[in-house]
Amino acid sequence: MLSTGNSDSEVSKLNSEKELKLSEDVGNIMERSLEISESTGGVFNPAIYPIMQLWGFDTKNYKVPNKKELESTLKNINESKIKYDSKTRVAKLDKKMKIDFGGIAKGYTSSEVMKVFKNNGIKSGLVSLGGNVQALGAKPDGSKWKVAVQNPDSDESYIGVLEIADKAVITSGGYERYFEKDGKTYHHIIDPATGYPADSGLKSVTIISSDGTLADGLSTSLFIMGIDKAKEYWRANSDKFDAILLTNDNKQYVTEGIYSDYSTDYPVEKIKRKIIMNNLKLTKKKDLILTAVIIVIAIVMYIIINQMQSDNGEIVKITVDGNVYGAYSLTKNQEIEIKTDKGKNIVWIHDNCVEMKEADCPDKYCVKQGKITKTRQNIVCLPHKIVVEIAVSDNTKGNEADVIAK
C-alpha cells in the first residue's frame, strides 16, 4: 500500500501514473502529510523521494550526487505542487514528482492500532513498530509505561527513561540509516532545502504526542530544523506534542510538558513555554502595586507549600536494577554506600537535599547532576542502574524500561 519499491502499491502507482484515486488509509496519510508539511514550512516533505533515489537510499546503492544533479532534482520536490482532493481522494503529481510516506507511515499505523484496541474493548496496551512506540492507557496496574530512549552511539544503552500513558514516543536520528564515503558519513534524513543530509547539530529527536502520526512526522522535521528552530516550533505548538532533543555534544533539551516524567544521566536543560503578556497593560500605579502584592503572596505560598512537603512524609528512595534498595529520611543527614557488581556509589542526604557524592561509573554524570530537593526529582546512574528519588512514603515506582524508542 505504501511501499515505494513495490510496483503494485498505491504509492508506486501514483508515482508512475501521476494521478490516482487513493484508498481511505492512503488518502488520510496524504492529507496528514500535507498538513504537517504546511505547519513546518515544508521541512517535512512527502515529495522528497527523488532526492532519496539520487543518494541511493531506496536501493542501498549509495552515492554522493554532484551539485548539478542536486540542483536539477531539487526542482522536482516542491510539495506545494501536490494536488489532493480530500472529498474525492484523487491525488495528482507533476510529471517528475514522486512521493514517499516513509516519514509518517509507522506513526499512522500505530495510531490505527490504538483505534483497533479501543474498538475491541482493550484499555491497556503497548505497540512498538521498529522502535516507534505507542501506548494505550497506562499499565494494567495503573502505573505509567516506561519507555527508554535509544542512545544514538550504542545499541546496548539508552539516554533516558520516559514515563507515559496514552502517548506515542517516536525517535529519529542519523544513526538509523547511513553510509560512509571517503571517510565521511552521510545519513538518510535529507534537508529538502539543500538536498543534503541535515547538518543541524542534533544527534536525535524524540517526539511525544497522543497523535502517533504527528509524532512520526515531527521527529524528522525537528531533527532537520536544529535546536533553535525546534524550540520555537514547540513553543508555538506545545499543546500538541513534547520533545527530547539530543545535541551532538550529548546535551539534552527536554520540553517542560514531560520534564518531570523524564529521567536521564546526561546534562539536561528544560525548554520552557513563553509567557505572553501582550494584552497586559499596567498603566496605573494601583495596578503595579496589586501585581507586586500578588507576586509576594505567590512567593510566600510557594515557601509554605515546600515546607509542608518537606514535613509530609517525604523519603529518599533508592532502587537498583528496578528493585528497591532502601528508603531513608530526607531530614536525617547521612551517607548511603551502594555496592553492586557494576561498581560503587555514595548517596549523600543533607539539609533536606540529596546528591550523588561519589560514583565509579565511567562518565560520572550522576555526580555532575547536582542536588535534588523536591518530590519526583531524581538522580540516575545508568551504568550502575541506580535511581535515587525523593518520594512520598507510598511511592514504590522503579525506573526499569518497558520498551525502547529508537
Steps between C-alpha positions, in 0.01 A plus 500: 500500500774748597817338367693695238678182397188290433357577155155386613476741793286812481800725555693337213197525273455868581870562437481336157150603387507851659126490571318247719196463722639398837360259754369643826819424696741630236276802451515570875879471496522735202278754675698484826831522310392820328375644831832434674689630196308827514543528876879453478545730202592213270761348729290184503478421131312194364639583152860438608524158328693613185779627727500173697538313171782729392697407816414130456309465827219318319724221363799519738718565195634810670676789329575866569329703226673797347376857527344504154300183567370638828400836354311327221321256731408763760270654240285186517429490874272800542232351727268794436443360150339183636130525422267307727121516528396359838140456385575287194836373637658567159870593510697656215875547461709701257683305230831451685363487855499193723378461858612292795307463826790333685522793741145457625378146422600326824348772713174481309500120533554505877214751539273272300599206721392706802158546336470124447586442866236748616233362267557156649472614860874492574597766752871436546760413238837583350613482135856530368545521123873494440556719805199725438312458828138581579312423821130461566418613851730407786618158611235261635618584854438871437865606483644672197688321224875558505659564163878515464637735237769341282859619534608593144856394582417153631236236428552365850409811700257788521520869588202515732169353610161663443175412679190521280133410468292539183796637306718416203879527536687517170870568449689602187874532450772470243623179662203301362608483132827630359801422286863609498693637206860621509495509879179705524164378625180579309167425673151462355324804652516742210450874536263590213645850488846374401459140384777396740472302825392741774791649694307667779715427805249244627581134551143382561149636554226326696140620469230418755138550399158341527503517118740236364480636146603846616778359716648309206493799267641744754786277617655538154400864461649624828819304431538699179407831667773489761482600865393866476227460239381179667457687830298775335286253310419318823414823680253581223348149516561388860139384538555232237831335590812493717859427404839374611781652293851351521782714362826380348678583827256274693304777670128437526224757472165382637172691466332583827187299423691174563796626702378356831430161338847462347811363670847522349864476598603764244512879535148628436333837454128568525335676206236731644189642342492869429294724728291722274410836654406700193155583636612582853515878547622621836460868444373603841693512823237292684535226238872485564447481876237226459737301280781533754269378780392199294864411430591524869203282599597243237858487632382459860257224401774325306728503805220374728400220263858385459547503877182295541623252242832458677313415819238282336652153484759562229765233473805429293440176311782313331441228241766280341420322174129563558501359855457712814837527676378710790297801620655772716385812682550824309551692824780281638850585380674180392705328230383175339757279332362284217711211375396294199678269261534800269669733749455729801298817561463722806173690546520803730185625678544834674304816574179363338676435168662201332799463272726227365822567685714235335467247216751288313290490180686610183352846436384591854195684362309405814756690712496797263119517510513679835240523775133405498261653752142431392260210466527312166849631434759229456863417432572215261822302460433308179822293497424367851119499448447707815215746549488739796177693539312713749155350547211480741509191714251300290683556172646167386560566131827372356676624188536195279391549140217307339616574146761705309408775252766509230 
